[in-house]
Amino acid sequence: MSRFRNPVLGVFALAALAACSDTPSSPASQPQLIPPALNSASVDPVVPGEVLVKFRDGESGTLALRKYTSGIRRSGYRHSYEVLAAQPGQERAMAAELAQDPAVEWAEPNYIRHVDAIDPRLWAFFNPGGLNMSFFNDPNGATGPLPASYASTLDSDEDAIEGIAAGGADVVIGSIDTGVDFNHPEFTGRLIAGCDWYSQVAAGNGSATCSDFTPFDTSDEGHGTHTTGTAAGTTVGVAGVTGASPHVKVYVQRVCGPVGCYTSAIINAIRAAADQPNLVAMNLSLGGTTESQGEKSAISYATGKGVLVIASSGNSGTSKVGCPACDANAISVGSTDWKDVRASYSQYGSGLDIVAPGGYCYSNTTEDGCIFSAVVSGYTGGRTYTGPLAGGTYAYMLGTSMAAPQVTGAAAAVASKTGLRGSALRTRLQSTADDKGAAGVDTQYGNGRLNVYRAVTNTSLGAGL
């Protein structure tokens, strides 16, 4: 996983892999895959001077809350927790001590997560020879110079028109990320502004409220615009890139910034999204290594209301799913590459639920294997591309960040088409995935690779399509 200041944003435009203008190498001289930069940190860093505490309901919790009132810096969404001041460097010790209090339900530091995108080669985010894209879920749709075996993810069927048409305006999904570019033509009239929880934390004072900030993506980030485009980009009325559900509305909240993604912000955003009318699923293309009781509680709250929490598994390539995807109530999403096998960077293990294309890049080609999607105007994280896509900025990225929003967009498509919600919607997504690896559920692919067509229609795609 990359540190947040150099994110590799992933947008999968209902499955557009970029095919470069170079002549493809022969099988004997295939391009050398670029190994992703891995994050070896075993413990997430924390926000200095803050501890999150949830007091138990009832008299004991009320008394304890009064005891610590003078130390409260701010409250979580609808008082789902309190933020207490701590001595910098003593956050973990203070949380451990508070957790022993019978009046405390849970206590933990304010962990700092990171976005789950990889940036191995910022210099090659665009194709100077022109835009040649191939649908990496349809081997017959390759339009670039690479043969289908290089450019496509076989039989994924994510670009099946039946799947694309299913996502309707009656459904809302949540983006919990770096924010979104509200001026990008991909999302005109479909974004709902939630809170910028990141700036609330960064402001460092208890008087800051949600209404003080807006969840706009910034030019040095761009991750949230890319993942949102993957889930919900549209070509309706614009020369853009189509996401899995191009007609849905998106409830946007910002939890990540230059420092990372605060768990206090993530907890707030999950709970707020769960309370949003008509919201069926939320996307979290972010994660870390440490389990958070606050996140677990928020995810339980959301799933209890019939809302899916879909999160990226992580990019360290290790056999343990990152958090919050590690929670059993969340849908953890790993990544496959252009060969339709687990990408080497994708975290796996017994906690993995499903996989979707997340991309992989080469050293001696331009964009082969990367994911193409929208980014914020003025994006400075790498080179961008506009070309015939007038009015919007786009870039190539890869990572489990790019895989998760494909599942989120698919969830919206299925929900709109079938009316399924909650556990029934989750079952449909997982049961219709194409089995990969060992027969049945396995640690490399979970329930299999996402198949949007099968999920929407609950059937298999006909031979030859």
For each residue, the residues with C-beta under 8 A, 3 or more apart:
1: 37 38 39 114 116 118 287 314 315 316 322 399
2: 6 7 8 37 39 114 115 117 118 119 315
3: 6 39 114
4: 7 114 115 256 257 258 259 260 261
5: 220 258
6: 2 3 119 122 381
7: 2 4 115 117 119 178 221 222 223 381 401
8: 2 117 118 119 120 382 397 398 399 401
9: 115 117 222 223 225 226 227 373 375 381 395 397 399 401 402
10: 117 226 227 230 285 358 359 371 373 397 398 399 400 401 402 403 405
11: 225 226 227 228 229 230 233 241 243 371 372 373 374 375 394 395 397 402 405
12: 15 16 230 243 244 356 357 358 359 371 372 373 402 403 405 406
13: 16 229 230 233 241 242 243 371 372 373
14: 135 158 159 164 230 233 241 242 243 244 246 406 409
15: 12 135 136 137 138 153 156 158 159 357 406
16: 12 13 133 134 135 136 241 242 371 372 373
17: 133 134 135 136 151 152 153 338 357 359 367 368 369 370 371 372
18: 127 131 132 133 144 366 367 368 369 370 372 396
19: 132 133 134 142 143 144 145 146 150 151 367 368
20: 127 129 132 144 145 146 365 366 367 368
21: 127 128 129 130 132 144 145 366
22: 145 364 365 366
23: 145
24: 145 146 147 150 365
25: 29 30 31 364
26: 29 30
27: 30
28:
29: 25 26
30: 25 26 27
31: 25 362 363 364 365 368
32: 362 363 364
33: 344 360 361 362 363
34: 120 121 361 362 363
35: 120 344 345
36: 118 120 315 317 344 345 398 399
37: 1 2 118 119 120
38: 1 315 316 317 345
39: 1 2 3 114 315 316
40: 316
41: 44 45 289
42: 289
43: 289 290
44: 41 111 112 113 288 289 290
45: 41 111 112 260
46: 50 91 92 109 110 111 112
47: 50 91 109 110 111 112 201 262 264
48: 88 89 91
49: 85 86 87 88 91
50: 46 47 73 83 84 85 86 91 109 110 264
51: 83 84 85 86 91 94 95 98 107 108 109 110
52: 76 81 82 83 84 95 107 108 109 110 263 264 267 294
53: 68 81 82 83 84 95 98 104 106 107
54: 80 81 82 104 105 106 107 293 294 297
55: 61 62 64 65 82 103 104 105
56: 60 61 64 102 103 104 105
57: 61
58: 61 62
59: 62 63
60: 56 63 64 102 103
61: 55 56 57 58 64 65 103 104 105
62: 55 58 59 65 66
63: 59 60 66 67 103
64: 55 56 60 61 67 68 101 103 104
65: 55 61 62 68 69 82
66: 62 63 69
67: 63 64
68: 53 64 65 71 72 82 84
69: 65 66 72
70:
71: 68 84 85
72: 68 69 75 82 83 84 85 206
73: 50 83 84 85 205 206
74: 82 83 200 205 206 208
75: 72 79 81 82 83
76: 52 79 80 81 82 83 264 267 268 271 294
77: 80 267 268 271 272
78: 271
79: 75 76 82
80: 54 76 77 267 268 271 294 297 298 301
81: 52 53 54 75 76 264 267 294
82: 52 53 54 55 65 68 72 74 75 76 79
83: 50 51 52 53 72 73 74 75 76 110 264
84: 50 51 52 53 68 71 72 73 94 98
85: 49 50 51 71 72 73
86: 49 50 51 90 91 94 95
87: 49 90 94
88: 48 49 91
89: 48
90: 86 87 93 94
91: 46 47 48 49 50 51 86 88 94 95 109 110
92: 46 95 96 109
93: 90 96 97
94: 51 84 86 87 90 91 97 98 107
95: 51 52 53 86 91 92 98 99 107 108 109
96: 92 93 99 100 107
97: 93 94 100 101
98: 51 53 84 94 95 101 104 107
99: 95 96 104 106 107 108
100: 96 97 104
101: 64 97 98 104 107
102: 56 60
103: 55 56 60 61 63 64
104: 53 54 55 56 61 64 98 99 100 101 107
105: 54 55 56 61
106: 53 54 99 293 294 297
107: 51 52 53 54 94 95 96 98 99 101 104
108: 51 52 95 99 111 263 292 293 294
109: 46 47 50 51 52 91 92 95
110: 46 47 50 51 52 83 91 201 262 263 264
111: 44 45 46 47 108 262 263 288 290 292
112: 44 45 46 47 259 260 261 262 263 288
113: 44 256 260 261 262 263 266 286 287 288
114: 1 2 3 4 39 256 260 261 286 287 288
115: 2 4 7 9 177 178 223 256 261 285 286 401
116: 1 285 286 287 312 313 314 315 322 399 400 401 404
117: 2 7 8 9 10 223 226 285 315 397 398 399 401 402
118: 1 2 8 36 37 315 345 397 398 399
119: 2 6 7 8 37 122 381 382 397
120: 8 34 35 36 37 361 398
121: 34 124 125 361 363
122: 6 119 125 381 382 383
123: 382 383
124: 121 361 366 367 383 396
125: 121 122 367 370 382 383 384 385 395 396 397
126: 366 367 383 384 385 395 396
127: 18 20 21 130 131 132 366 367 385
128: 21 366
129: 20 21 132 366
130: 21 127 387
131: 18 127 385 387 388 389
132: 18 19 20 21 127 129 143 144 145
133: 16 17 18 19 143 144 372
134: 16 17 19 141 142 143 144 146 148 151 152
135: 14 15 16 17 138 141 142 152 158 159
136: 15 16 17 151 152 153 156 338 357
137: 15 152 153 155 156 157 158 159 160 357 452
138: 15 135 141 152 156 157 159 160
139: 142 148 149 152 154 155
140: 148
141: 134 135 138 152 159
142: 19 134 135 139 146 147 148 151 152
143: 19 132 133 134
144: 18 19 20 21 132 133 134 151
145: 19 20 21 22 23 24 132
146: 19 20 24 134 142 150 151 368
147: 24 142 150 151
148: 134 139 140 142 151 152 154
149: 139 152
150: 19 24 146 147 338 368
151: 17 19 134 136 142 144 146 147 148 338 368
152: 17 134 135 136 137 138 139 141 142 148 149 338
153: 15 17 136 137 156 336 338 339 340 357 449
154: 139 148 340
155: 137 139 340 434 451 461
156: 15 136 137 138 153 340 357 434 449 450 451 452
157: 137 138 160 163 451 452 453 454 461 465
158: 14 15 135 137 163 244 356 357 406 410 450 451 452 453
159: 14 15 135 137 138 141 163 164 242
160: 137 138 157 163 164 452 453 456 461 465
161: 164 165
162: 165 166 453 456 457
163: 157 158 159 160 166 244 410 413 452 453 455 456
164: 14 159 160 161 167 242 244 245 246 413
165: 161 162
166: 162 163 245 413 414 416 417 456
167: 164 171 232 244 245 246 247 248 409 412 413 416
168: 171 247 248 416 417
169: 190 247 248 249
170: 278 416
171: 167 168 245 248 249 278 280 412 415 416
172: 192 248 249 250 251 276 277 278 279 280
173: 231 232 245 248 249 250 251 279 280 281 282 283 408 409 411 412
174: 194 250 251 252 253 269 273 276 279 281 282 283
175: 180 224 227 228 231 250 251 252 253 282 283
176: 253 255 266 269 270 273 282 283 284 286
177: 115 180 223 224 227 228 253 254 255 256 283 284 285 286
178: 7 115 198 217 218 221 222 223 224 225 254 256 257
179: 196 215 216 217 218 221 224 225 252 253 254
180: 175 177 184 187 191 215 216 217 224 225 228 250 252 376
181: 184 187 216 217 222 225 374 375 376 377
182: 187 191 193 216 252
183: 377
184: 180 181 187 225 229 374 376 377 392 393
185: 188 237 238 240 391 392
186: 229 232 233 234 238 240 241 243 374 392
187: 180 181 182 184 190 191 228 229 232 233 234 250 374
188: 185 237 238
189:
190: 169 187 232 234 247 248 249 250
191: 180 182 187 249 250 252
192: 172 249 250 251 252 276
193: 182 214 215 252
194: 174 210 215 251 252 253 269 272 273 276
195: 200 210 213 215 253 254 268 269 272
196: 179 199 200 210 213 214 215 216 253 254
197: 200 201 210 253 254 255 262 264 265 266 268 269
198: 178 201 202 254 255 256 257 261 262 265
199: 196 202 203 208 212 213 254 257
200: 74 195 196 197 203 208 209 210 212 213 265
201: 47 110 197 198 204 262 264 265
202: 198 199 257 259
203: 199 200 208 212
204: 201
205: 73 74 208
206: 72 73 74
207:
208: 74 199 200 203 205 212 213
209: 200 212
210: 194 195 196 197 200 213
211:
212: 199 200 203 208 209
213: 195 196 199 200 208 210 254
214: 193 196
215: 179 180 193 194 195 196 252 253 254
216: 179 180 181 182 196 254
217: 178 179 180 181 221 222 223 224 225 254 376
218: 178 179 221 222 257 376
219: 222 376 377 378 379 380
220: 5 258 380 381
221: 7 178 179 217 218 224 256 257 258 376 381
222: 7 9 178 181 217 218 219 225 226 375 376 379 381 395
223: 7 9 115 117 177 178 217 226 227 256 285 401
224: 175 177 178 179 180 217 221 227 228 252 254 256
225: 9 11 178 179 180 181 184 217 222 228 229 373 374 375 376
226: 9 10 11 117 222 223 229 230 373 374 375 395 397 401 402
227: 9 10 11 175 177 223 224 230 231 283 285 373 401 402 404 405
228: 11 175 177 180 187 224 225 231 232 233 243 250 252 283 374 405
229: 11 13 184 186 187 225 226 232 233 241 243 373 374 375 394
230: 10 11 12 13 14 226 227 233 243 244 371 373 402 405 406 409
231: 173 175 227 228 243 244 245 248 250 283 405 406 408 409 412
232: 167 173 186 187 190 228 229 243 244 245 246 248 250 409 412
233: 11 13 14 186 187 228 229 230 240 241 242 243 246 373 374
234: 186 187 190 237 238 240 242 243 246 247
235: 238 239 240 241 242 246
236: 246 247
237: 185 188 234
238: 185 186 188 234 235 389 390 391 392
239: 235 388 389 390
240: 185 186 233 234 235 374 389 392
241: 11 13 14 16 186 229 233 235 372 373 374 389 394
242: 13 14 16 159 164 233 234 235 246
243: 11 12 13 14 186 228 229 230 231 232 233 234 246 373 405 409
244: 12 14 158 163 164 167 230 231 232 405 406 408 409 410 412 413 452
245: 164 166 167 171 173 231 232 248 409 410 412 413 416
246: 14 164 167 232 233 234 235 236 242 243
247: 167 168 169 190 234 236 416
248: 167 168 169 171 172 173 190 231 232 245 409 412 416
249: 169 171 172 173 190 191 192 278
250: 172 173 174 175 180 187 190 191 192 228 231 232
251: 172 173 174 175 192 194 273 276 279 282
252: 174 175 179 180 182 191 192 193 194 215 224 228
253: 174 175 176 177 179 194 195 196 197 215 268 269 272 273
254: 177 178 179 195 196 197 198 199 213 215 216 217 224 257 265
255: 176 177 197 198 261 262 265 266 268 269 286
256: 4 113 114 115 177 178 198 221 223 224 260 261 265 286
257: 4 178 198 199 202 218 221 254 260 261
258: 4 5 220 221
259: 4 112 202 262
260: 4 45 112 113 114 256 257
261: 4 112 113 114 115 198 255 256 257 265 266 286
262: 47 110 111 112 113 197 198 201 255 259 265 266
263: 52 108 110 111 112 113 266 267 292 294 295
264: 47 50 52 76 81 83 110 197 201 267 268 294
265: 197 198 200 201 254 255 256 261 262 268 269
266: 113 176 197 255 261 262 263 269 270 284 286 292 295 298 324
267: 52 76 77 80 81 263 264 270 271 292 294 295 297 298
268: 76 77 80 195 197 253 255 264 265 271 272
269: 174 176 194 195 197 253 255 265 266 272 273 282
270: 176 266 267 273 274 282 284 295 298 299 301 302 309
271: 76 77 78 80 267 268 274 275 298 301 302
272: 77 194 195 253 268 269 275 276
273: 174 176 194 251 253 269 270 276 279 282 302 307
274: 270 271 279 282 298 301 302 305 307
275: 271 272 305
276: 172 174 192 194 251 272 273 279
277: 172
278: 170 171 172 249
279: 172 173 174 251 273 274 276 282 307
280: 171 172 173 306 307 308 411 412 415 421 425
281: 173 174 307 308 309 310 408 411 412 415 425
282: 173 174 175 176 251 269 270 273 274 279 302 307 308 309 310 408
283: 173 174 175 176 177 227 228 231 310 311 404 405 408
284: 176 177 266 270 287 309 310 311 312 324 325 330 404
285: 10 115 116 117 177 223 227 311 312 399 400 401 402 404 405
286: 113 114 115 116 176 177 255 256 261 266 311 312 401
287: 1 113 114 116 284 311 312 313 314 322 323 324 325
288: 44 111 112 113 114 322 323
289: 41 42 43 44 322 323
290: 43 44 111 323
291: 295 296 323 326 327
292: 108 111 263 266 267 295 296 323 324
293: 54 106 108 296 297
294: 52 54 76 80 81 106 108 263 264 267 297 298
295: 263 266 267 270 291 292 298 299 323 324 327
296: 291 292 293 299 300 324 327 329
297: 54 80 106 267 293 294 300 301
298: 80 266 267 270 271 274 294 295 301 302
299: 270 295 296 302 303 309 324 327 329 330
300: 296 297 303 304 329
301: 80 270 271 274 297 298 304 305
302: 270 271 273 274 282 298 299 305 307 308 309 329
303: 299 300 306 307 308 309 329 422 423
304: 300 301
305: 274 275 301 302
306: 280 303 421 422 423
307: 273 274 279 280 281 282 302 303 422
308: 280 281 282 302 303 331 408 411 422 425 426
309: 270 281 282 284 299 302 303 324 327 329 330 331
310: 281 282 283 284 330 331 333 404 405 407 408 411
311: 283 284 285 286 287 324 325 330 331 332 333 404
312: 116 284 285 286 287 315 322 325 332 333 399 400 401 403 404
313: 116 287 321 322 325 332 333 334 335 346 347 348 351 352 400
314: 1 116 287 318 321 322 325 346 347 400
315: 1 2 36 38 39 116 117 118 312 335 345 346 347 399 400 401
316: 1 38 39 40 322 345 347
317: 36 38 344 345 346 347
318: 314 347 349
319: 347 348 349 443
320: 326 347 349 351
321: 313 314 325 326 332 334 347 348 349 351 352
322: 1 116 287 288 289 312 313 314 316 325 326 347
323: 287 288 289 290 291 292 295 326 327
324: 266 284 287 292 295 296 299 309 311 327 330
325: 284 287 311 312 313 314 321 322 330 331 332 333 351
326: 291 320 321 322 323 330 332 351
327: 291 295 296 299 309 323 324 330
328: 351
329: 296 299 300 302 303 309
330: 284 299 309 310 311 324 325 326 327
331: 308 309 310 311 325 353 354 407 426 429 430
332: 311 312 313 321 325 326 351 352 353 354 446
333: 310 311 312 313 325 353 354 355 356 400 403 404 406 407
334: 313 321 342 343 346 347 348 352 354 355 356 358 400 403 444 445 446
335: 313 315 342 343 345 346 355 356 357 358 359 398 399 400 402 403
336: 153 339 340 341 342 343 346 355 356 357 358 403 436 445 449
337: 340 341 342 343 344 357 358 359 360 369
338: 17 136 150 151 152 153 357 359 360 368 369
339: 153 336
340: 153 154 155 156 336 337 357 436 449
341: 336 337 436
342: 334 335 336 337 346 348 355 436 437 444 445
343: 334 335 336 337 346 358 359 360 398
344: 33 35 36 317 337 360
345: 35 36 38 118 315 316 317 335 360 399 400
346: 313 314 315 317 334 335 336 342 343 355 358 400 403
347: 313 314 315 316 317 318 319 320 321 322 334 352 400
348: 313 319 321 334 342 352 443 444 445
349: 318 319 320 321 352 443
350: 443
351: 313 320 321 325 326 328 332
352: 313 321 332 334 347 348 349 355 443 444 445 446
353: 331 332 333 430 446 447
354: 331 332 333 334 407 429 430 433 445 446 447 448 449 450
355: 333 334 335 336 342 346 352 403 433 436 445 446 448 449 450
356: 12 158 333 334 335 336 403 404 406 407 449 450
357: 12 15 17 136 137 153 156 158 335 336 337 338 340 371 402 403 406 449
358: 10 12 334 335 336 337 343 346 371 398 399 400 401 402 403
359: 10 12 17 335 337 338 343 369 370 371 396 397 398 399 402
360: 33 337 338 343 344 345 369 370 398
361: 33 34 120 121 124 365 367 368 369 370 396 398
362: 31 32 33 34 365 368 369
363: 31 32 33 34 121
364: 22 25 31 32
365: 20 22 24 31 361 362 368
366: 18 20 21 22 124 126 127 128 129
367: 17 18 19 20 124 125 126 127 361 370 372 396
368: 17 18 19 20 31 146 150 151 338 361 362 365
369: 17 18 337 338 359 360 361 362 398
370: 17 18 125 359 360 361 367 396 397 398
371: 10 11 12 13 16 17 230 357 358 359 396 397 398 402
372: 11 12 13 16 17 18 133 241 367 394 395 396
373: 9 10 11 12 13 16 225 226 227 229 230 233 241 243 394 395 397 402
374: 11 181 184 186 187 225 226 228 229 233 240 241 392 393 394
375: 9 11 181 222 225 226 229 379 381 384 393 394 395
376: 180 181 184 217 218 219 221 222 225 379 393
377: 181 183 184 219 392 393
378: 219 393
379: 219 222 375 376 382 384 393 395
380: 219 220
381: 6 7 9 119 122 220 221 222 375 395
382: 8 119 122 123 125 379 395
383: 122 123 124 125 126 395
384: 125 126 375 379 393 394 395
385: 125 126 127 131 389 393 394 395 396
386: 389 390 392 393 394
387: 130 131
388: 131 239
389: 131 238 239 240 241 385 386 392 394
390: 238 239 386
391: 185 238
392: 184 185 186 238 240 374 377 386 389
393: 184 374 375 376 377 378 379 384 385 386
394: 11 229 241 372 373 374 375 384 385 386 389
395: 9 11 125 126 222 226 372 373 375 379 381 382 383 384 385
396: 18 124 125 126 359 361 367 370 371 372 385
397: 8 9 10 11 117 118 119 125 226 359 370 371 373 401 402
398: 8 10 36 117 118 120 335 343 358 359 360 361 369 370 371 402
399: 1 8 9 10 36 116 117 118 285 312 315 335 345 358 359 402 403
400: 10 116 285 312 313 314 315 333 334 335 345 346 347 358 403 404
401: 7 8 9 10 115 116 117 223 226 227 285 286 312 315 358 397 404 405
402: 9 10 11 12 117 226 227 230 285 335 357 358 359 371 373 397 398 399 405 406
403: 10 12 312 333 334 335 336 346 355 356 357 358 399 400 406 407
404: 116 227 283 284 285 310 311 312 333 356 400 401 407 408
405: 10 11 12 227 228 230 231 243 244 283 285 310 401 402 408 409
406: 12 14 15 158 230 231 244 333 356 357 402 403 409 410 450 452
407: 310 331 333 354 356 403 404 410 411 429 450
408: 173 231 244 281 282 283 308 310 404 405 411 412
409: 14 167 173 230 231 232 243 244 245 248 405 406 412 413
410: 158 163 244 245 406 407 413 414 429 450 452 455 456
411: 173 280 281 308 310 407 408 414 415 425 429
412: 167 171 173 231 232 244 245 248 280 281 408 409 415 416
413: 163 164 166 167 244 245 409 410 416 417 452 455 456
414: 166 410 411 417 418 420 425 428 429 455 456
415: 171 280 281 411 412 418 419 420 421 425
416: 166 167 168 170 171 245 247 248 412 413
417: 166 168 413 414 456
418: 414 415 428 456 458
419: 415
420: 414 415 424 425 428
421: 280 306 415 424 425
422: 303 306 307 308 425 426
423: 303 306 426 427
424: 420 421 427 428
425: 280 281 308 411 414 415 420 421 422 428 429
426: 308 331 422 423 429 430
427: 423 424 430 431
428: 414 418 420 424 425 431 432 455 458
429: 331 354 407 410 411 414 425 426 432 433 450 455
430: 331 353 354 426 427 433 446 447 448
431: 427 428 447
432: 428 429 451 454 455 458
433: 354 355 429 430 446 447 448 449 450 451 454 455
434: 155 156 448 449 450 451 454
435: 439 440 445 447 448
436: 336 340 341 342 355 442 444 445 448 449
437: 342 442 444 445
438: 442 444
439: 435 442
440: 435
441: 446 447
442: 436 437 438 439 445 446
443: 319 348 349 350 352 446
444: 334 342 348 352 436 437 438
445: 334 336 342 348 352 354 355 435 436 437 442 448 449
446: 332 334 352 353 354 355 430 433 441 442 443
447: 353 354 430 431 433 435 441
448: 354 355 430 433 434 435 436 445 451
449: 153 156 336 340 354 355 356 357 433 434 436 445
450: 156 158 354 355 356 406 407 410 429 433 434 455
451: 155 156 157 158 432 433 434 448 454 455 461
452: 137 156 157 158 160 163 244 406 410 413 455 456
453: 157 158 160 162 163 456 457 459 461
454: 157 432 433 434 451 457 458 459 460 461
455: 163 410 413 414 428 429 432 433 450 451 452 458
456: 160 162 163 166 410 413 414 417 418 452 453
457: 162 453 454
458: 418 428 432 454 455
459: 453 454
460: 454
461: 155 157 160 451 453 454 465
462: 465
463:
464:
465: 157 160 461 462
